[in-house]
C-alpha cells in the first residue's frame, strides 16, 4: 500500500494488515553511543494538515520538521494521478528553538525542569506557524515565521578611494578611543571618515546614493514567544488541548483543569477541580484531558482509576458533575495488589470525527464509543506477556511508565508503544484481526532488541506515585525474545491523512509508512 487515505470507507470483509516500511530517521545514534539526557524526545505532534511535525525534548527544545514530498513534486492529487507507487511522506528539518529553561521555585524550594511535556499545533495565519508547548508549570504560545533577511545596500563611492590613506573604513562604533579635533574632525586619517585630501572625480558624481536597508531574497525562520501562561497550576501539567473554536485551550494537572483564552495570558478559569477538602481523602487524580475535535463545549478527561469522564461546558461554570462516565467493571476475583496501578489511564485521544475515544492503560488499549457507556467496544492487549512480571516492573519503577496512544486518520487502526523500542498497530474495524508488532529501527519487522541506551530517569510526576527502585531491567517474553525495560517507546503520532507513524526511541525520531 502507498499510505494514502485510500481506506476512508471500511472495506467489505476482514481488513488486510498493513505492510510497514522504514521511511526516515532523524538523530540516529551509533552503536554503543551514549544518549544524553537532554536529547531524549518527550513529545511528538503532527499538525492538522500533516505537513508539519513537532518534537519536544527533555532539554526544553522544540524541533520542527516540514513535509517535502508534496512540495517538490506538485499537489497530492497530481501525484495520485501519476500513480506514484513509491511515494510516501518525507520530512526534512525546518528549525528548532529553546522553548523552556530550567527554573527554581523559591517559595516551594522546587526545581522545575525544562522538559517539554506536550506540544499542540494551533491554527496557522498569514503563512506563520503557531504552537503551544508546556513543561511542568508553564505554557508558552509560539509563532514561527519566515522573515526576509535585510541587508545594507552599498554606496556608489568606493570605500578604498574614499579613504585618504587607502584603508578600509572601520566601524563607527569602534571601542578604540581616537583623538578628535574641536570641530568634530579626527586627527587620525585611518579612523573611518572621508579625509581632507579626498577629491571628487572629474565631472562630479552623477548621483549620491546613501546607504539604505533593503530586503534580500534570502529568508530565515524566526521563533518568537507571543504569550506565557504561568502560575495557574500547583501540580505538574500533564495535558494541553486546543479547542475547535480556535480561541481557547485547556491545561490539566493532577487535580485541576483550567480553561484559557489564547489572547489572555494572565487569567484562566478553573473548570474541573477534583481536589478534596482533606488531601488524605484523595483517591484518584487526573491523568489526561482532551477537547472534542468538533464540539467546542465537550471535553474528556481520564483518571488514575481507569475511568473517563465526558464534560459539557454548557452545564455549569465548574464542571464537577460529568455528563457521561466510561469505566469497565473488573471481573470478580481478579483483583490484586497491582490492579489499581495498571488500571491508571496514561493517555486518551478522540478519533478524528469525535465518535470514539482511545485510552491507554499500562497493559491495554481500549476503544470507547461515546454513545455507549457500558464498557469499551474493543480491548487490545499490548504486552500481555509482562503480566507475570508485574512485581519486577513495580520494583524497577517501570509500572509507572506513561505510554501514549494514537489513531489513524480514517479511524480504522490504533497504535501504541511498548518496551524494547517496540510498538503495536491494531485494526479496530469490525472483523479485523490485525495486530502487528514493529520495532523502532531501520528494519521495523525485525523485532530484535537494539543496543540498549543508558537507563533514563523516571518520568512519573503524579502526586500519588510510589517510588521504588531495584531489580533487573531485562527479561524474556512469551516467544523467547529478550526485552529491556530501559528502551521504552513512550511517544508516537499518526499522520492525520496517511498511514504514516512517527515514533521516538530515546533521542531518535523514526518514521514509517504503509
N, C-alpha and C positions, 0 to 999 in steps of 0.2 A: 504494500500500500504506500501511497505517496505522503500521507499525513495531512491531507487537506480536510475540509469539513464535508466530505462526501457522504458521511453517515449521520446526517442530521435526523433522518427518519429511521426508526428501528427497522432493520431488515426482517423479512419473514424467516422463521426458523431460528435455530441457535446461531449465535454470532461466532464468527471465526476469530480466534485470538490474534492480536496484532503481532507482527514480527518487528521487534525493536532493533534499531541500528544506532551505532555511535555517530554523533554529529560533530561535536566540538568539545574542547576542554580549555578552560582559562585557569591559569595558576597551577598547572600540573607540577607536582613535586617529583624530584628524582628519588630513586630507591634509596631508602635509608636517610633521606633528608629530614631534618628535624623541623617540625611545624612550629612557627612562632605563635604564641597565644593570641596576639593581637590580630593575626591574619585569618583566624578561623571565622568562617561565614556564619552569621547568626540570623539572617533574614533574606528571603527571596520573594520578588513580586513582579509579575508581568503587568503592564498597563492594559487598559480595556481593548485597545486595538491589537495588542500583541507585537507592536513594532518596537517597543522598548522594554528592557528588563533592568531591574534594580536589585543590587545586593547590598546588605549591610554587614559589617564585621564587628568583632569584639574590640577593635581599636577605634571604634566610633566613626569609621569612614563609610561613605555611600559611594558605590561604583555603579555607573550607568553603562548599559550596552544598547546598541541600536541594531535593528534588522537591516541587512544589506541585500538579501537575495531578491526582494521585490523592487528595491530602489534601483538596482543596477540593470535589471532585465525587464523593466516595464511593469504594468499592473498585474495583479494576481489573476484577473480574468484572461488577460492576454496569454499568460503563462499556461493556463489550463487549456486554452485553445491550441496552443503549440505543443501540447502533450509532453510537458517536461517530466519524464519519468524519474529523473534523478533529483528533481527539485525538492528541497526541504528547507525549513527556516534556518538561516545563518545569521549570526550576530557578530558584531565587532565592538571592541572597546570604544566608548564615547568620551567619558570623562569621569573624574572622581573628585570628591571634596570631603573635607573633615566636617562631619555633622555635629558630633558631640565630643567634649573634652572631659577628662575625669574631674570630679568636683568633690568637695567635702562639706557636709552639713555640720556646721559647728554647734548648732543647737542640740542635735541628736548624736553628735560625735560619730557620724556615719559617713563612710566613703561611698560615693555614688560613681559607679564605674561607667565608662563611656560606651559600653556595648550596645549596639543597635538591637532593640527587641523586635520592632516591627517597622515595615515601610508600607505606605499606601499611596498609590497614584491619585492625583486629583485631575480635574478637567483641564485640558490644555486651552491656551488662549494666545492669539497673535504669534503663533509659532513657538511659544515658550512652554517648557515642561514644568509642572508643579507637582510636588510630592510632600507627604508628611513622613517624618521619621521620629522615633522616640527611643529613649533609653529608659531606665527605671523610673525616672521622675519628671523629665522634661520633654515636651513635644515641640518640634520645630517644623515650620512651613517653608519650603524651599522653592525658589524659582530658578530654573536653569535655562539660559537663553544664549543664543549666538550673538555676539557683538562684533561689529566690524572694527578691525584694528585701525586706529587713527595714527597718521604719520605727519611729520612736519615737512612741507614742501620746501625745496631749495630756492635760495635767492638766485638772481641772474648775475650776481657778482661772484667771480671766482675767489674763494677764500684765500687761496695761496697768493693771488695778486693783491688782495685787499690788505694784506699784512706788509708793513714796511720792510721787515726782515725775512719775509717769505715763509714764516712759520704758520702753522695751522692755529686758528682761533681756539682758545681754550674756553672751558665752561665759565659762564658768567657767575656761577655760584661756587667758584673755587674756594677751598678752605685756606689757601695761601694768602697771607696779607701782603698787599702791594702798596708802595708809596704813591699817593695821589697828589696832584697839584691843586692849588687853591681854586682854579676854575673848573675843577672836575675832571681834568685830563689825567693822564698817567705818565709818569716818567719812565716806566718800563714799556718799551715798544712791543715786547712779546706778550703783553697782557691783553689779548683778545679784543683789541679795539682797532679801528682804522687809524693808521699812522698819519703824521702830518705830511709825509712825502708821498702819500697816495695820489695818483693822478688819474683822471678820467680818460678813457680812450678818445682819440680824435673824433669829433662829431658828437661826443657825448653818448649816454645810454639811451636807446630808443624808449625804454620804459623801465622803471624801477619796480621790481616785483618783491614785495615784502614777504617774509615767511608766513605761511598760513597752515593751519591744521586741516588735512584732508583725510577722508575715509578711503582706505585701500580696499582691494578685493579680498584680502585675507580676513578670516573670521576666527574668533576664539570663543570658547564656551566659558560663560561666567555663571557660577552658582552663588546666589545671594539669599541669605536668610531673611524672609519677609516678616515673619512673626515668631514669637516664642511663647508657648503656652506652658506656664510653670506654676508651681506652688499650689496644685489642686489635688495632689494625691499623697496620702500618708504612707501608702504601701506601694509595692513595685507595680508599675504599669505592665499588664500582660497583653493588652489588645488595644488597637485603634481601628476604627472603621468609618469610611465615608458614607454619608447619606446620599440617596439617589437624587435629592433636591439640589445637590451641588453646592450647598451653602453651609451645611453643618456636618459635624462628625462626633463620634463618641470615643472616649478613652475609659478603659476599665482597669481597676486594680483588684486586689483580693476581696475587698469589701464594698467598693462603690463603683458606679458607672456615672460618668459626667458627660453632659451634652455641651458642645462648643459651637460657636459660630466662627467660621474661618476668618472673618474680618475683625473679630473681637478677641483679643488675647488676654485681657485682664479680668474676664468674667466667664464663668461656666455654671451650668445648672446641674445639680445632683439629681439624677432621675431614678437611680436604683441604689438602695443602701441596705445591706444585709448585716450591718454591724449590730450585735445585740447590746443591750444596756450594760450587761456584765460580760466581759470578754471570756470569762470562764464558761459561759453558755454557748460559745461559738462551736458549731458542729460542721459547718461547710463554708467554703469560700468560692468566689467567682474565679473561673479559670480561663474563660474566653468569651468574647462578645462580638457580635457582628450585626450590621444593619441588613434588612431585607434588600435585595438588589433593585426592586422596583417600587415597593410600597414604603414611602418615606416615614410613615408612622409606626412601622413594625421593626422590632429588633429581637434577637435571640441571644441568650447567654447561658453558658454551661457552668456546672458546679463540680466540686470535688467529690460529690456523692453520686455522680453519674447521671444527673438529670439535666434536661434542657428546658428553659422557660422561655416562652414567647410573650413579649410585652407589647402592648398597644399604647402608644404615647397619647392617644386621644382620650383615654380613660381618666387619667389624673396626672397632676404635675409630678408627684412622686409615685413611681410605679412599683409599690411594694407588693401589690397583688398582680399575679401574672394572668394573661389571657388563656394560655394553654401550658400544660406541663407534660413533658415527654420523659418517661423513665421506664426501664424494664424491670419487672419483678424478678428477684433472684429465686432460683429453684430451691425448694425445700431441701435442707440437709447439705447444701453446697457451700455454706458459709465457712470461712477460715480466717486466720489472722490477717491474710493479705487481701481479703475480699474488698474492703473499702479502699485500699490503696490503689489496686489495679482498676477499680471502677471509676476513678477520677478521670474526667474528660480533659485532655490536654489541648484540643483544638476542635473548632466547629467551622463549617463552611456551608453557605447556601449554594444550591445549584443555580445555574445562570438564570433560569426562569422563576426561581423562588419557591417552587413547589416542594422541593426536598431539602433536607439538612443532612450533611455528612458529619459524623462525630468520630473522634479517635480517642479511645482509652488505651490503657497500656497493652492489652492483648488483642483488641479487636477494632475493626472499623464497623460503624453502624450507619445505615441509611434510614432516615425518618421521613415520613410523609406528614406535612404539617396539618393535613386534614384527618389524620388518624393518630390519636394519642395513646392507643392501647399498647403500642410497642413498635420496635423498628420493623421496617418492611424487609430489610436484608441485614445479615450479620456476616462479616468476613473475618476469618481468623488469620491474623498476621503472622505470628510466630508461636504457634501452639506448643511446639517442642520445648519452649522455655518454661512451660508451666511447672515441671518438676524442679526447675532451678530457681524458683521464686525466692527461696531462702538465701541462696547465694546472691541473687540480684538485689535483695534487700541489704545484705551485709556490705556489698560494694557500692551501694547507693544508686545503682542503675535503675532500680524500680521507680525512681522519681524522674527519670528522663521524660522530656515532653516532646513527643513526636507530632509533627504537623501532618495534615492530610489535604488532598485536593481532588477536584472533579474535572473531567474533561468538559470542553465547551458544549458538546452535544448531550452531556449528561448520561452517556452510556457506559462510562468507566470511572473508576476511582483509584486513587493511588496513595501510598504512604510508605514511610521508611522503616528500617529495622537495624539490627546490628550487623557487624562485618561489612559495613557500607552497602548493604542490600536494600532494595526497595521492591514493593509488591504492586502489581497492577491487577485489578479485579474487574470483570464485566458485571454490570448491575442491571442489564436489560433482562426482561423475562426470559427464562430458559438458558441464560448464559452460564457456562461453567468455567469461563476464563479466569485463571489465577496464575499469573506469570511472576516469576522471581528474577530480578535483574540486579546486576552489580554495578556500582558506580566506578567504572573503569572503561578503557577503550574497547574492551570486549564484554559488553553487558551480559551476554548469555553464558559467560564462563562460570560464574557462581563460585569463584575461589576467593579465599581471603587474601587481600592485598597486604603489603608490608604495613604492619600496624604503626600508627603515628603515636606520638607521645600522648599519654592519657591527659585529657583536658579536665579542667576543674569543673565541679558540679554546676549545672545550670539552674537547679531548683531555687526559687526565690519565694515559695509560698510560706506564709507565716505559720502554717500548720505542719510544715515539713519536718521530719525527724532525720537527723544527720547521723549516719553510722558508716564506718569505713572498715576496710579489711576484706579478705577473701580473694580468691583467684578471679581474674578477669577473662579467662578463656574457658571454652568447653567444647562439646561435640553435639551437633544437632541430630535429629532423627535419622538423617541419611548418612551419618558418619562423617560429615564435614565439620571441621573445627570452626568455631565462631568466637569473635572477640568483642567484648563489651565496650572497649575503648574506641573502636571505629564504628561510630553510630551515624546513621543518616537521618538527621532530625528535620531538615528543611528542604522542601521541594515545592515546585509550582508547575501547573499545567497550562500550556498556551491556550488562550481563550477561544481560538477558532480552529486550531490544528492539533493533530496528535503529536505533540512535542512536549517533552518534560525537561525542566531544568532542576538539578538537584545539587546539594552541597555535600562534599565529602571533605571535612576539615577545611583547608584553605582553598580547595579546588572546586570549580564550578563545572559540572558535566552536563551536556545537553544530548538528548536522544530524540529520535523521530521514528515514526512507523507509517 
